[in-house]
Amino acid sequence: MIFILNGPNLNLLGQRQPEIYGYETLDDVARACATHGAALGLEVDFRQSNHEGALVEMIHDARASAQGIIINAAAYTHTSVAILDALQAFDGPVIEVHISNIHRREAFRQHSYISARADAVIAGCGTQGYLLALDHLAVQLA
Ligand code: CA2
């Protein structure tokens, strides 16, 4: 089982700022991940929350249920030591994904707390980044 965790406001994907985040909705991304994961032999549990503590608890759930985590912590990427600490308590591979290239955006988006734990970071590939992360996990977990 692979947990794919999404942070605040990603439930609005496809509804605003398509020039940055594209036209796909989060449901579209969830479906694409389920299909691609199945082709790779990976079951996917795709979740989103607007609440920091809920994301922390999802990462705690992953300790018992997931072989790997793909996480787009959205704005919490840039603020959350709590999410970093939760990820530090997870033993498997962690892939950080960003739809946009955070490094060519505002200065406040250019630091990630998540990167201190991530085994790999994918940014700027659009929603394809989630599928690339699944490809990488399939190799890592083989
Ligand atoms: O590029 C990414 O994936 C981000 O993690 C997205 C976050 C942003 O805070 C990070 O700096 C980079 C924002 C997610 C909110 O997405 C929306 C999508 C459509 C409309 C409104 C928000």
Backbone and ligand atoms as CSV (ligand in chain L), in Angstrom:
chain,resi,resn,atom,element,x,y,z
A,1,MET,N,N,0.845,-1.212,0.000
A,1,MET,CA,C,0.000,0.000,0.000
A,1,MET,C,C,0.878,1.260,0.000
A,2,ILE,N,N,0.545,2.184,-0.897
A,2,ILE,CA,C,1.235,3.481,-0.936
A,2,ILE,C,C,0.234,4.551,-0.521
A,3,PHE,N,N,0.601,5.362,0.463
A,3,PHE,CA,C,-0.235,6.512,0.832
A,3,PHE,C,C,0.181,7.708,-0.021
A,4,ILE,N,N,-0.810,8.354,-0.634
A,4,ILE,CA,C,-0.560,9.607,-1.357
A,4,ILE,C,C,-1.339,10.690,-0.614
A,5,LEU,N,N,-0.600,11.582,0.046
A,5,LEU,CA,C,-1.202,12.550,0.968
A,5,LEU,C,C,-1.116,13.961,0.393
A,6,ASN,N,N,-2.216,14.668,0.484
A,6,ASN,CA,C,-2.331,16.005,-0.100
A,6,ASN,C,C,-2.796,17.003,0.947
A,7,GLY,N,N,-2.128,18.160,0.963
A,7,GLY,CA,C,-2.412,19.169,1.965
A,7,GLY,C,C,-3.445,20.203,1.546
A,8,PRO,N,N,-3.448,21.325,2.276
A,8,PRO,CA,C,-4.535,22.295,2.188
A,8,PRO,C,C,-4.714,22.919,0.811
A,9,ASN,N,N,-5.977,23.069,0.465
A,9,ASN,CA,C,-6.449,23.744,-0.745
A,9,ASN,C,C,-6.289,22.909,-2.007
A,10,LEU,N,N,-5.624,21.763,-1.911
A,10,LEU,CA,C,-5.489,20.931,-3.122
A,10,LEU,C,C,-6.838,20.357,-3.550
A,11,ASN,N,N,-7.834,20.374,-2.648
A,11,ASN,CA,C,-9.198,20.000,-3.055
A,11,ASN,C,C,-9.768,20.974,-4.098
A,12,LEU,N,N,-9.128,22.153,-4.243
A,12,LEU,CA,C,-9.591,23.153,-5.222
A,12,LEU,C,C,-8.902,23.005,-6.580
A,13,LEU,N,N,-8.041,22.010,-6.683
A,13,LEU,CA,C,-7.281,21.825,-7.929
A,13,LEU,C,C,-8.232,21.774,-9.132
A,14,GLY,N,N,-7.830,22.465,-10.209
A,14,GLY,CA,C,-8.654,22.482,-11.420
A,14,GLY,C,C,-9.733,23.541,-11.412
A,15,GLN,N,N,-9.917,24.205,-10.275
A,15,GLN,CA,C,-10.987,25.200,-10.170
A,15,GLN,C,C,-10.476,26.629,-10.194
A,16,ARG,N,N,-9.163,26.819,-9.929
A,16,ARG,CA,C,-8.560,28.161,-9.948
A,16,ARG,C,C,-7.102,28.021,-10.342
A,17,GLN,N,N,-6.495,29.112,-10.789
A,17,GLN,CA,C,-5.069,29.181,-11.110
A,17,GLN,C,C,-4.592,28.043,-12.030
A,18,PRO,N,N,-5.312,27.781,-13.137
A,18,PRO,CA,C,-4.886,26.694,-14.032
A,18,PRO,C,C,-3.528,26.953,-14.675
A,19,GLU,N,N,-3.129,28.249,-14.753
A,19,GLU,CA,C,-1.816,28.553,-15.355
A,19,GLU,C,C,-0.683,28.023,-14.481
A,20,ILE,N,N,-0.951,27.850,-13.183
A,20,ILE,CA,C,0.073,27.297,-12.275
A,20,ILE,C,C,-0.153,25.802,-12.058
A,21,TYR,N,N,-1.418,25.408,-11.822
A,21,TYR,CA,C,-1.686,24.043,-11.354
A,21,TYR,C,C,-2.391,23.154,-12.374
A,22,GLY,N,N,-2.747,23.708,-13.546
A,22,GLY,CA,C,-3.374,22.887,-14.574
A,22,GLY,C,C,-4.880,22.779,-14.412
A,23,TYR,N,N,-5.490,21.958,-15.258
A,23,TYR,CA,C,-6.956,21.858,-15.331
A,23,TYR,C,C,-7.503,20.595,-14.664
A,24,GLU,N,N,-6.628,19.666,-14.303
A,24,GLU,CA,C,-7.106,18.425,-13.675
A,24,GLU,C,C,-7.615,18.697,-12.261
A,25,THR,N,N,-8.662,18.007,-11.873
A,25,THR,CA,C,-9.131,18.082,-10.486
A,25,THR,C,C,-8.373,17.055,-9.644
A,26,LEU,N,N,-8.506,17.175,-8.301
A,26,LEU,CA,C,-7.832,16.203,-7.434
A,26,LEU,C,C,-8.435,14.809,-7.635
A,27,ASP,N,N,-9.726,14.740,-7.944
A,27,ASP,CA,C,-10.342,13.431,-8.243
A,27,ASP,C,C,-9.724,12.819,-9.498
A,28,ASP,N,N,-9.452,13.659,-10.512
A,28,ASP,CA,C,-8.775,13.159,-11.711
A,28,ASP,C,C,-7.406,12.573,-11.342
A,29,VAL,N,N,-6.678,13.296,-10.481
A,29,VAL,CA,C,-5.336,12.846,-10.089
A,29,VAL,C,C,-5.447,11.538,-9.298
A,30,ALA,N,N,-6.435,11.458,-8.416
A,30,ALA,CA,C,-6.626,10.233,-7.619
A,30,ALA,C,C,-6.889,9.037,-8.538
A,31,ARG,N,N,-7.733,9.251,-9.549
A,31,ARG,CA,C,-8.040,8.149,-10.491
A,31,ARG,C,C,-6.796,7.743,-11.275
A,32,ALA,N,N,-6.036,8.746,-11.741
A,32,ALA,CA,C,-4.818,8.448,-12.510
A,32,ALA,C,C,-3.819,7.673,-11.650
A,33,CYS,N,N,-3.715,8.053,-10.370
A,33,CYS,CA,C,-2.780,7.354,-9.467
A,33,CYS,C,C,-3.231,5.920,-9.213
A,34,ALA,N,N,-4.532,5.712,-9.052
A,34,ALA,CA,C,-5.036,4.349,-8.814
A,34,ALA,C,C,-4.747,3.467,-10.025
A,35,THR,N,N,-4.985,4.003,-11.223
A,35,THR,CA,C,-4.766,3.233,-12.457
A,35,THR,C,C,-3.281,2.940,-12.647
A,36,HIS,N,N,-2.457,3.982,-12.482
A,36,HIS,CA,C,-1.012,3.806,-12.700
A,36,HIS,C,C,-0.422,2.890,-11.622
A,37,GLY,N,N,-0.861,3.085,-10.378
A,37,GLY,CA,C,-0.381,2.213,-9.308
A,37,GLY,C,C,-0.718,0.756,-9.596
A,38,ALA,N,N,-1.955,0.499,-10.038
A,38,ALA,CA,C,-2.366,-0.885,-10.322
A,38,ALA,C,C,-1.478,-1.491,-11.402
A,39,ALA,N,N,-1.138,-0.693,-12.424
A,39,ALA,CA,C,-0.273,-1.195,-13.504
A,39,ALA,C,C,1.118,-1.546,-12.977
A,40,LEU,N,N,1.520,-0.883,-11.891
A,40,LEU,CA,C,2.843,-1.136,-11.290
A,40,LEU,C,C,2.768,-2.174,-10.170
A,41,GLY,N,N,1.558,-2.652,-9.899
A,41,GLY,CA,C,1.377,-3.607,-8.801
A,41,GLY,C,C,1.327,-2.950,-7.440
A,42,LEU,N,N,1.012,-1.637,-7.391
A,42,LEU,CA,C,0.955,-0.903,-6.127
A,42,LEU,C,C,-0.465,-0.447,-5.848
A,43,GLU,N,N,-0.961,-0.785,-4.670
A,43,GLU,CA,C,-2.266,-0.275,-4.253
A,43,GLU,C,C,-2.068,1.124,-3.658
A,44,VAL,N,N,-3.011,2.007,-3.952
A,44,VAL,CA,C,-2.857,3.414,-3.571
A,44,VAL,C,C,-3.999,3.833,-2.648
A,45,ASP,N,N,-3.639,4.528,-1.574
A,45,ASP,CA,C,-4.644,5.161,-0.700
A,45,ASP,C,C,-4.412,6.663,-0.823
A,46,PHE,N,N,-5.307,7.360,-1.533
A,46,PHE,CA,C,-5.135,8.767,-1.896
A,46,PHE,C,C,-5.996,9.625,-0.977
A,47,ARG,N,N,-5.390,10.544,-0.234
A,47,ARG,CA,C,-6.135,11.329,0.759
A,47,ARG,C,C,-5.768,12.805,0.678
A,48,GLN,N,N,-6.688,13.636,1.127
A,48,GLN,CA,C,-6.440,15.093,1.202
A,48,GLN,C,C,-7.035,15.608,2.497
A,49,SER,N,N,-6.328,16.563,3.129
A,49,SER,CA,C,-6.920,17.279,4.260
A,49,SER,C,C,-6.448,18.727,4.266
A,50,ASN,N,N,-7.306,19.590,4.758
A,50,ASN,CA,C,-6.940,20.997,4.957
A,50,ASN,C,C,-6.389,21.250,6.350
A,51,HIS,N,N,-6.227,20.178,7.148
A,51,HIS,CA,C,-5.859,20.326,8.558
A,51,HIS,C,C,-4.507,19.660,8.851
A,52,GLU,N,N,-3.624,20.401,9.468
A,52,GLU,CA,C,-2.265,19.914,9.740
A,52,GLU,C,C,-2.286,18.648,10.596
A,53,GLY,N,N,-3.070,18.678,11.682
A,53,GLY,CA,C,-3.106,17.513,12.581
A,53,GLY,C,C,-3.663,16.280,11.895
A,54,ALA,N,N,-4.618,16.475,11.005
A,54,ALA,CA,C,-5.172,15.327,10.269
A,54,ALA,C,C,-4.094,14.707,9.382
A,55,LEU,N,N,-3.269,15.553,8.770
A,55,LEU,CA,C,-2.175,15.030,7.929
A,55,LEU,C,C,-1.156,14.287,8.791
A,56,VAL,N,N,-0.860,14.832,9.978
A,56,VAL,CA,C,0.053,14.146,10.915
A,56,VAL,C,C,-0.503,12.759,11.241
A,57,GLU,N,N,-1.813,12.684,11.500
A,57,GLU,CA,C,-2.408,11.378,11.858
A,57,GLU,C,C,-2.416,10.414,10.672
A,58,MET,N,N,-2.579,10.936,9.460
A,58,MET,CA,C,-2.484,10.065,8.273
A,58,MET,C,C,-1.072,9.458,8.180
A,59,ILE,N,N,-0.063,10.269,8.484
A,59,ILE,CA,C,1.319,9.762,8.442
A,59,ILE,C,C,1.516,8.719,9.543
A,60,HIS,N,N,0.904,8.927,10.711
A,60,HIS,CA,C,0.955,7.896,11.763
A,60,HIS,C,C,0.293,6.612,11.271
A,61,ASP,N,N,-0.852,6.719,10.580
A,61,ASP,CA,C,-1.527,5.529,10.019
A,61,ASP,C,C,-0.592,4.787,9.076
A,62,ALA,N,N,0.183,5.569,8.316
A,62,ALA,CA,C,1.081,4.958,7.319
A,62,ALA,C,C,2.114,4.053,7.980
A,63,ARG,N,N,2.483,4.343,9.228
A,63,ARG,CA,C,3.469,3.506,9.928
A,63,ARG,C,C,3.022,2.053,9.969
A,64,ALA,N,N,1.715,1.827,10.095
A,64,ALA,CA,C,1.203,0.458,10.177
A,64,ALA,C,C,0.741,-0.071,8.827
A,65,SER,N,N,0.378,0.820,7.903
A,65,SER,CA,C,-0.355,0.371,6.711
A,65,SER,C,C,0.354,0.598,5.389
A,66,ALA,N,N,1.400,1.410,5.340
A,66,ALA,CA,C,1.961,1.777,4.029
A,66,ALA,C,C,3.438,1.396,3.927
A,67,GLN,N,N,3.812,0.998,2.698
A,67,GLN,CA,C,5.231,0.726,2.409
A,67,GLN,C,C,5.963,2.001,2.032
A,68,GLY,N,N,5.222,2.990,1.516
A,68,GLY,CA,C,5.844,4.244,1.093
A,68,GLY,C,C,4.825,5.364,1.126
A,69,ILE,N,N,5.339,6.592,1.176
A,69,ILE,CA,C,4.472,7.784,1.203
A,69,ILE,C,C,4.877,8.717,0.067
A,70,ILE,N,N,3.878,9.190,-0.669
A,70,ILE,CA,C,4.044,10.310,-1.601
A,70,ILE,C,C,3.269,11.452,-0.971
A,71,ILE,N,N,3.926,12.593,-0.781
A,71,ILE,CA,C,3.249,13.693,-0.091
A,71,ILE,C,C,3.430,15.018,-0.818
A,72,ASN,N,N,2.295,15.673,-1.077
A,72,ASN,CA,C,2.279,17.076,-1.463
A,72,ASN,C,C,1.620,17.798,-0.292
A,73,ALA,N,N,2.443,18.326,0.593
A,73,ALA,CA,C,1.926,18.959,1.811
A,73,ALA,C,C,1.405,20.373,1.537
A,74,ALA,N,N,1.448,20.801,0.263
A,74,ALA,CA,C,0.958,22.128,-0.152
A,74,ALA,C,C,1.597,23.208,0.732
A,75,ALA,N,N,0.832,24.157,1.253
A,75,ALA,CA,C,1.450,25.268,2.001
A,75,ALA,C,C,2.162,24.791,3.270
A,76,TYR,N,N,1.724,23.650,3.839
A,76,TYR,CA,C,2.408,23.143,5.043
A,76,TYR,C,C,3.844,22.718,4.748
A,77,THR,N,N,4.151,22.492,3.469
A,77,THR,CA,C,5.538,22.227,3.071
A,77,THR,C,C,6.482,23.259,3.676
A,78,HIS,N,N,6.010,24.510,3.655
A,78,HIS,CA,C,6.880,25.645,3.980
A,78,HIS,C,C,6.793,26.077,5.440
A,79,THR,N,N,5.954,25.383,6.209
A,79,THR,CA,C,5.716,25.830,7.600
A,79,THR,C,C,5.766,24.727,8.651
A,80,SER,N,N,5.607,23.458,8.260
A,80,SER,CA,C,5.209,22.466,9.263
A,80,SER,C,C,6.334,21.563,9.768
A,81,VAL,N,N,6.838,21.897,10.943
A,81,VAL,CA,C,7.768,20.990,11.629
A,81,VAL,C,C,7.007,19.746,12.103
A,82,ALA,N,N,5.712,19.894,12.410
A,82,ALA,CA,C,4.914,18.746,12.880
A,82,ALA,C,C,4.825,17.664,11.800
A,83,ILE,N,N,4.632,18.066,10.561
A,83,ILE,CA,C,4.568,17.066,9.476
A,83,ILE,C,C,5.953,16.463,9.254
A,84,LEU,N,N,7.001,17.286,9.319
A,84,LEU,CA,C,8.363,16.742,9.224
A,84,LEU,C,C,8.611,15.715,10.320
A,85,ASP,N,N,8.256,16.043,11.554
A,85,ASP,CA,C,8.492,15.115,12.672
A,85,ASP,C,C,7.735,13.804,12.463
A,86,ALA,N,N,6.496,13.895,11.975
A,86,ALA,CA,C,5.714,12.677,11.727
A,86,ALA,C,C,6.401,11.830,10.648
A,87,LEU,N,N,6.882,12.476,9.593
A,87,LEU,CA,C,7.562,11.730,8.519
A,87,LEU,C,C,8.857,11.090,9.024
A,88,GLN,N,N,9.517,11.756,9.983
A,88,GLN,CA,C,10.770,11.186,10.533
A,88,GLN,C,C,10.495,9.880,11.270
A,89,ALA,N,N,9.237,9.695,11.724
A,89,ALA,CA,C,8.871,8.472,12.455
A,89,ALA,C,C,8.371,7.374,11.518
A,90,PHE,N,N,8.414,7.622,10.203
A,90,PHE,CA,C,7.994,6.620,9.210
A,90,PHE,C,C,9.254,5.994,8.617
A,91,ASP,N,N,9.276,4.667,8.507
A,91,ASP,CA,C,10.511,3.984,8.111
A,91,ASP,C,C,10.723,3.839,6.605
A,92,GLY,N,N,9.641,3.858,5.813
A,92,GLY,CA,C,9.780,3.585,4.386
A,92,GLY,C,C,10.154,4.810,3.579
A,93,PRO,N,N,10.233,4.650,2.244
A,93,PRO,CA,C,10.564,5.777,1.375
A,93,PRO,C,C,9.474,6.852,1.356
A,94,VAL,N,N,9.925,8.100,1.304
A,94,VAL,CA,C,9.037,9.268,1.249
A,94,VAL,C,C,9.419,10.082,0.009
A,95,ILE,N,N,8.436,10.319,-0.847
A,95,ILE,CA,C,8.663,11.152,-2.029
A,95,ILE,C,C,7.830,12.422,-1.888
A,96,GLU,N,N,8.492,13.561,-1.981
A,96,GLU,CA,C,7.823,14.875,-1.920
A,96,GLU,C,C,7.477,15.305,-3.343
A,97,VAL,N,N,6.234,15.682,-3.547
A,97,VAL,CA,C,5.785,16.116,-4.879
A,97,VAL,C,C,5.216,17.525,-4.794
A,98,HIS,N,N,5.565,18.345,-5.771
A,98,HIS,CA,C,4.897,19.630,-5.987
A,98,HIS,C,C,4.506,19.739,-7.447
A,99,ILE,N,N,3.300,20.176,-7.680
A,99,ILE,CA,C,2.797,20.324,-9.042
A,99,ILE,C,C,3.582,21.417,-9.766
A,100,SER,N,N,3.771,22.539,-9.080
A,100,SER,CA,C,4.525,23.651,-9.655
A,100,SER,C,C,5.997,23.528,-9.276
A,101,ASN,N,N,6.828,24.299,-9.981
A,101,ASN,CA,C,8.244,24.349,-9.622
A,101,ASN,C,C,8.411,25.415,-8.545
A,102,ILE,N,N,8.415,24.953,-7.279
A,102,ILE,CA,C,8.443,25.886,-6.145
A,102,ILE,C,C,9.711,26.747,-6.160
A,103,HIS,N,N,10.746,26.293,-6.854
A,103,HIS,CA,C,12.028,27.022,-6.839
A,103,HIS,C,C,12.038,28.228,-7.763
A,104,ARG,N,N,11.059,28.313,-8.648
A,104,ARG,CA,C,11.023,29.535,-9.453
A,104,ARG,C,C,9.823,30.410,-9.078
A,105,ARG,N,N,9.274,30.179,-7.899
A,105,ARG,CA,C,8.153,30.986,-7.410
A,105,ARG,C,C,8.635,31.915,-6.283
A,106,GLU,N,N,7.711,32.383,-5.450
A,106,GLU,CA,C,8.082,33.323,-4.391
A,106,GLU,C,C,9.133,32.715,-3.462
A,107,ALA,N,N,9.940,33.588,-2.848
A,107,ALA,CA,C,11.022,33.124,-1.959
A,107,ALA,C,C,10.477,32.235,-0.841
A,108,PHE,N,N,9.277,32.546,-0.318
A,108,PHE,CA,C,8.766,31.758,0.823
A,108,PHE,C,C,8.420,30.332,0.428
A,109,ARG,N,N,8.287,30.056,-0.879
A,109,ARG,CA,C,8.003,28.669,-1.311
A,109,ARG,C,C,9.285,27.879,-1.555
A,110,GLN,N,N,10.417,28.524,-1.424
A,110,GLN,CA,C,11.662,27.875,-1.842
A,110,GLN,C,C,12.328,27.091,-0.731
A,111,HIS,N,N,11.763,27.183,0.475
A,111,HIS,CA,C,12.236,26.287,1.547
A,111,HIS,C,C,11.157,25.267,1.872
A,112,SER,N,N,11.586,24.008,1.970
A,112,SER,CA,C,10.666,22.924,2.327
A,112,SER,C,C,11.152,22.210,3.571
A,113,TYR,N,N,10.314,22.165,4.608
A,113,TYR,CA,C,10.631,21.320,5.775
A,113,TYR,C,C,10.589,19.852,5.416
A,114,ILE,N,N,9.713,19.490,4.469
A,114,ILE,CA,C,9.536,18.089,4.092
A,114,ILE,C,C,10.824,17.520,3.470
A,115,SER,N,N,11.553,18.381,2.743
A,115,SER,CA,C,12.753,17.909,2.032
A,115,SER,C,C,13.825,17.360,2.975
A,116,ALA,N,N,13.798,17.781,4.253
A,116,ALA,CA,C,14.781,17.259,5.211
A,116,ALA,C,C,14.590,15.764,5.461
A,117,ARG,N,N,13.403,15.226,5.116
A,117,ARG,CA,C,13.139,13.793,5.279
A,117,ARG,C,C,12.944,13.073,3.944
A,118,ALA,N,N,12.580,13.820,2.901
A,118,ALA,CA,C,12.220,13.162,1.634
A,118,ALA,C,C,13.421,12.432,1.034
A,119,ASP,N,N,13.166,11.252,0.490
A,119,ASP,CA,C,14.201,10.530,-0.249
A,119,ASP,C,C,14.336,11.073,-1.653
A,120,ALA,N,N,13.272,11.672,-2.184
A,120,ALA,CA,C,13.302,12.269,-3.513
A,120,ALA,C,C,12.280,13.394,-3.539
A,121,VAL,N,N,12.529,14.362,-4.415
A,121,VAL,CA,C,11.636,15.524,-4.563
A,121,VAL,C,C,11.348,15.704,-6.050
A,122,ILE,N,N,10.072,15.846,-6.377
A,122,ILE,CA,C,9.656,16.086,-7.767
A,122,ILE,C,C,8.856,17.386,-7.762
A,123,ALA,N,N,9.296,18.365,-8.546
A,123,ALA,CA,C,8.588,19.660,-8.588
A,123,ALA,C,C,8.572,20.156,-10.024
A,124,GLY,N,N,7.432,20.691,-10.438
A,124,GLY,CA,C,7.355,21.337,-11.739
A,124,GLY,C,C,6.931,20.434,-12.878
A,125,CYS,N,N,6.595,19.203,-12.584
A,125,CYS,CA,C,6.147,18.253,-13.631
A,125,CYS,C,C,4.626,18.227,-13.733
A,126,GLY,N,N,3.952,19.174,-13.079
A,126,GLY,CA,C,2.500,19.132,-13.064
A,126,GLY,C,C,2.026,17.902,-12.299
A,127,THR,N,N,0.795,17.485,-12.581
A,127,THR,CA,C,0.252,16.337,-11.855
A,127,THR,C,C,0.928,15.023,-12.270
A,128,GLN,N,N,1.676,15.044,-13.379
A,128,GLN,CA,C,2.463,13.865,-13.757
A,128,GLN,C,C,3.464,13.504,-12.660
A,129,GLY,N,N,3.828,14.501,-11.819
A,129,GLY,CA,C,4.776,14.248,-10.740
A,129,GLY,C,C,4.329,13.119,-9.817
A,130,TYR,N,N,3.026,13.009,-9.587
A,130,TYR,CA,C,2.512,11.915,-8.739
A,130,TYR,C,C,2.791,10.557,-9.383
A,131,LEU,N,N,2.629,10.501,-10.719
A,131,LEU,CA,C,2.836,9.226,-11.423
A,131,LEU,C,C,4.324,8.886,-11.475
A,132,LEU,N,N,5.161,9.919,-11.638
A,132,LEU,CA,C,6.613,9.700,-11.616
A,132,LEU,C,C,7.041,9.198,-10.241
A,133,ALA,N,N,6.424,9.725,-9.198
A,133,ALA,CA,C,6.749,9.272,-7.840
A,133,ALA,C,C,6.372,7.799,-7.660
A,134,LEU,N,N,5.222,7.404,-8.225
A,134,LEU,CA,C,4.832,5.985,-8.151
A,134,LEU,C,C,5.841,5.117,-8.898
A,135,ASP,N,N,6.285,5.580,-10.092
A,135,ASP,CA,C,7.308,4.826,-10.850
A,135,ASP,C,C,8.552,4.607,-9.989
A,136,HIS,N,N,8.983,5.688,-9.317
A,136,HIS,CA,C,10.199,5.598,-8.504
A,136,HIS,C,C,9.994,4.641,-7.327
A,137,LEU,N,N,8.848,4.724,-6.680
A,137,LEU,CA,C,8.589,3.810,-5.550
A,137,LEU,C,C,8.547,2.361,-6.005
A,138,ALA,N,N,7.980,2.133,-7.195
A,138,ALA,CA,C,7.899,0.745,-7.705
A,138,ALA,C,C,9.311,0.162,-7.828
A,139,VAL,N,N,10.253,0.976,-8.274
A,139,VAL,CA,C,11.653,0.518,-8.393
A,139,VAL,C,C,12.263,0.347,-7.002
A,140,GLN,N,N,12.058,1.331,-6.145
A,140,GLN,CA,C,12.650,1.287,-4.800
A,140,GLN,C,C,12.151,0.100,-3.981
A,141,LEU,N,N,10.893,-0.267,-4.179
A,141,LEU,CA,C,10.274,-1.302,-3.331
A,141,LEU,C,C,10.368,-2.698,-3.957
A,142,ALA,N,N,10.914,-2.769,-5.186
A,142,ALA,CA,C,10.969,-4.078,-5.893
A,142,ALA,C,C,11.909,-5.042,-5.167
L,1,CA2,O1,O,3.037,23.176,-6.404
L,1,CA2,C1,C,2.501,22.549,-5.484
L,1,CA2,O2,O,2.072,21.404,-5.600
L,1,CA2,C2,C,2.285,23.242,-4.127
L,1,CA2,O3,O,2.539,22.282,-3.101
L,1,CA2,C3,C,0.840,23.688,-4.105
L,1,CA2,C4,C,0.461,24.519,-2.895
L,1,CA2,C5,C,1.471,25.635,-2.637
L,1,CA2,O4,O,1.180,26.279,-1.405
L,1,CA2,C6,C,2.894,25.121,-2.614
L,1,CA2,O5,O,3.775,26.226,-2.438
L,1,CA2,C7,C,3.230,24.413,-3.905
L,1,CA2,C8,C,-0.916,25.151,-3.073
L,1,CA2,C9,C,-2.011,24.163,-3.275
L,1,CA2,C10,C,-3.289,24.909,-3.515
L,1,CA2,O6,O,-3.753,24.553,-4.780
L,1,CA2,C11,C,-4.734,25.278,-5.358
L,1,CA2,C12,C,-5.138,24.844,-6.597
L,1,CA2,C13,C,-6.135,25.514,-7.252
L,1,CA2,C14,C,-6.730,26.620,-6.661
L,1,CA2,C15,C,-6.313,27.059,-5.427
L,1,CA2,C16,C,-5.314,26.376,-4.765
